[in-house]
C-alpha cells in the first residue's frame, strides 16, 4: 500500500515538473506587417514585445520573428 502511494506521488511530481518546464520554456512569435491600404509588406518596420527589451525588424517580405525567453 505504501509503495503504491509512493509511486502515485512520484508520478504526480513528474507531471508537475514537465508542465513547469513547458510553461517556462522559450516562446517564439512570428508574423508579418503590411500596409493597411495597399496590403503590401512593410520593409524595415520595428516590432517590439510589450514589457520587455525584445524586438525585431521586418524583412523584405514584411515578416518578423521574436523569441521570448
C-alpha positions, -999 to +999 in steps of 0.1 A: +000+000+000+028+025+009+047+015-023+016+022-044+011+057-028+048+065-033+045+056-070+014+078-073+031+107-057+062+103-079+040+102-110+023+134-100+056+151-092+070+141-126+039+155-143+042+188-125+079+191-134+071+185-171+043+211-170+065+237-154+093+231-179+069+236-207+054+267-191+088+284-186+102+273-220+111+296-249+083+310-270+086+324-305+062+349-321+061+353-358+040+374-381+040+400-409+034+437-412+015+451-442+003+484-453-034+488-443-044+504-476-024+485-502-017+453-484+020+454-494+046+442-469+064+469-449+101+465-451+121+476-420+092+480-396+101+477-360+082+451-339+087+452-301+073+430-273+054+449-246+071+449-213+105+437-224+136+446-243+129+422-271+121+432-306+127+426-343+127+443-377+107+431-406+125+417-436+120+422-474+087+402-472+074+421-441+078+391-419+093+390-384+102+366-357+107+374-320+120+349-295+108+354-259+128+336-232 
